[in-house]
């Protein structure tokens, strides 16, 4: 896993947006996997700025969101569909017919989850999946104990997640108990993953994800099995990592390589 440590949340948003923008420019019809929560907001804001000021074009892009609460209407201000509409979609030129968020009001939820998987497959699979992380190390709504091979399905939220997400609702009793979520297996099939984390509350989860053992108790740790994951995190979220020096050395070597400064890498000195 590549680990990029930025000084603050703004730096994380800036860096992550550059990853996304570079893919959109290289492959205008790419498929993006999107996440909700406070963490990716900086990334979305920077992408919106790039769309408005640098003509970043989303017209051919397809998107799939990770998850949605069960029972909330898409127009409900706390639904993830509403979140995406307000914070991203309505500010860019994505085709509304290509911007998918799971439907938490589907009549047959089991069949709908399978359909969502098929829609991702028909679109050609996800090129780049953006991920936040819960305090307990969950990705999407794959709570601790979720199968690391799981697919899109219904999931009961833990008390901790309900409490964390209560800040968006009037009170905790209004937070839905169930969600539709892409599975860990679904996420692992994306071609590239971008894991974002900011703030001290994520430090423990980030340590377990990057330097801990692979376990269903920390579903983000399954990303260690993925061949192309970049974690972009801030200093606070990186606070518990023990190999920070090495991650910085890797980044330095990478930029020397990109700038053709081979002699400083000991290449061609013999
Ligand atoms: C929810 C979402 C996750 C998100 C997590 C953290 O559980 N389902 O996708 O990563 O919250 O949210 P935040 O970025 O607000 O800390």
Boltz pocket constraint, residues with backbone or C-beta under 6 A from the ligand:
constraints:
  - pocket:
      binder: B
      contacts: [[A, 35], [A, 36], [A, 37], [A, 38], [A, 39], [A, 40], [A, 66], [A, 67], [A, 131], [A, 132], [A, 133], [A, 134], [A, 135], [A, 138], [A, 139], [A, 140], [A, 141], [A, 161]]
      max_distance: 6.0
